[in-house]
Amino acid sequence: MSELQEVSKWMTREKKDSALEAMMPRIMACTTKSSRGNMPHILAELMPKCLKTVLPKLSKEDRVEFVLEMISILVDKGSVRMSEEERDEFVLQLVEQIRS
């Protein structure tokens, strides 16, 4: 087990969240200027692939907690700069997708 994994194992959820929030700006800044604008697109492309690999390895309880949190974030941040009508339509599309 790496040192990072060992430390992470003993960190509280709040400390992990805080550490991740602190790292994100540095991760985004580490890319070269020419690719910096592409980083959100790269992450959006990689995230679904990562989730397909990682989620099955989590316990049922952890998966449920994670998915509920992600849906909340996706709706909140995915509807930024949308009118109330557009947001409502967005949520309806999500519900239809989940039900299918």
Helices and strands as residue ranges (DSSP letters): H 3-10, H 13-30, H 33-36, H 39-54, G 55-57, H 60-78, H 84-99
